[in-house]
Amino acid sequence: MLSGMKGAIFDLDGVIVDTAKYHYLAWRSLAERLGFEFTEAHNERLKGVSRVESLRILLEVGGVEATEEERLEMADTKNKEYINYISQLDPSEILPGAKEYLELLRSQGVKIALGSASKNAEFILSRLSITDLFDAVIDGTKVSKAKPDPEVFLAASGALQLNPLDCVVFEDAEAGVQAGKAAGSKVVGIGSPDILKEADIVIAGLYELLAQ
């Protein structure tokens, strides 16, 4: 599966860098201001979904009603706090083996794209000093449908000028795995086999692929 791929499409959070912890801190801070507790267990529901959908879930958890205008303001407040956190990112926060695996793929002539719901993806890649390892970046500023809709991965394979069948998706979220499969690609799940059971293979991290 991996030896035959022409393109590799990577999710960002939880695959290349762990910015999920900063998302959680920003969402938790918003919940505190709204008067309720938002736990790490609650936060599991936000993995792989858009900012708008994440806010909807958070308000549901807290039983909070809000107008559209209030929701936009809340989402903006959360994002500003999140950006304050990720502005401190540096290359030391790249997950083990991720940069080395990207470099290995490039040396083998595999085209590489990012397929992420994040609207801050390009900023994060620049903070990590790995922008030049990607042939295309498809993020939340370029697509409108959240995973498990396959839009982001179809757009990424299109940007690489490849058939999705010739691409492998690397994902850590169940919704992302479902999106990759819906696009027609093979999927490498990164995390728990119990959660990512729809993936073709599941590994603990990209470092595992360096030893093969």
Secondary structure in CASP SS format (residue, H / E / C, confidence):
PFRMAT SS
TARGET T0000
AUTHOR 0000-0000-0000
METHOD secondary structure of the structure
MODEL  1
M C 1.00
L C 1.00
S C 1.00
G C 1.00
M C 1.00
K C 1.00
G E 1.00
A E 1.00
I E 1.00
F E 1.00
D C 1.00
L C 1.00
D E 1.00
G C 1.00
V C 1.00
I C 1.00
V E 1.00
D C 1.00
T C 1.00
A H 1.00
K H 1.00
Y H 1.00
H H 1.00
Y H 1.00
L H 1.00
A H 1.00
W H 1.00
R H 1.00
S H 1.00
L H 1.00
A H 1.00
E H 1.00
R H 1.00
L H 1.00
G C 1.00
F C 1.00
E C 1.00
F C 1.00
T C 1.00
E H 1.00
A H 1.00
H H 1.00
N H 1.00
E H 1.00
R H 1.00
L H 1.00
K C 1.00
G C 1.00
V C 1.00
S C 1.00
R H 1.00
V H 1.00
E H 1.00
S H 1.00
L H 1.00
R H 1.00
I H 1.00
L H 1.00
L H 1.00
E H 1.00
V H 1.00
G H 1.00
G C 1.00
V C 1.00
E C 1.00
A C 1.00
T C 1.00
E H 1.00
E H 1.00
E H 1.00
R H 1.00
L H 1.00
E H 1.00
M H 1.00
A H 1.00
D H 1.00
T H 1.00
K H 1.00
N H 1.00
K H 1.00
E H 1.00
Y H 1.00
I H 1.00
N H 1.00
Y H 1.00
I H 1.00
S C 1.00
Q C 1.00
L C 1.00
D C 1.00
P H 1.00
S H 1.00
E H 1.00
I E 1.00
L C 1.00
P C 1.00
G C 1.00
A H 1.00
K H 1.00
E H 1.00
Y H 1.00
L H 1.00
E H 1.00
L H 1.00
L H 1.00
R H 1.00
S H 1.00
Q C 1.00
G C 1.00
V C 1.00
K E 1.00
I E 1.00
A E 1.00
L E 1.00
G E 1.00
S C 1.00
A C 1.00
S C 1.00
K C 1.00
N C 1.00
A H 1.00
E H 1.00
F H 1.00
I H 1.00
L H 1.00
S H 1.00
R H 1.00
L H 1.00
S C 1.00
I C 1.00
T H 1.00
D H 1.00
L H 1.00
F C 1.00
D C 1.00
A E 1.00
V E 1.00
I E 1.00
D C 1.00
G C 1.00
T C 1.00
K C 1.00
V C 1.00
S C 1.00
K C 1.00
A C 1.00
K C 1.00
P C 1.00
D C 1.00
P C 1.00
E H 1.00
V H 1.00
F H 1.00
L H 1.00
A H 1.00
A H 1.00
S H 1.00
G H 1.00
A H 1.00
L C 1.00
Q C 1.00
L C 1.00
N C 1.00
P H 1.00
L H 1.00
D H 1.00
C E 1.00
V E 1.00
V E 1.00
F E 1.00
E E 1.00
D C 1.00
A C 1.00
E H 1.00
A H 1.00
G H 1.00
V H 1.00
Q H 1.00
A H 1.00
G H 1.00
K H 1.00
A H 1.00
A H 1.00
G C 1.00
S C 1.00
K E 1.00
V E 1.00
V E 1.00
G E 1.00
I E 1.00
G C 1.00
S C 1.00
P C 1.00
D C 1.00
I C 1.00
L C 1.00
K C 1.00
E C 1.00
A C 1.00
D C 1.00
I E 1.00
V E 1.00
I E 1.00
A C 1.00
G C 1.00
L H 1.00
Y H 1.00
E H 1.00
L H 1.00
L H 1.00
A H 1.00
Q C 1.00
END
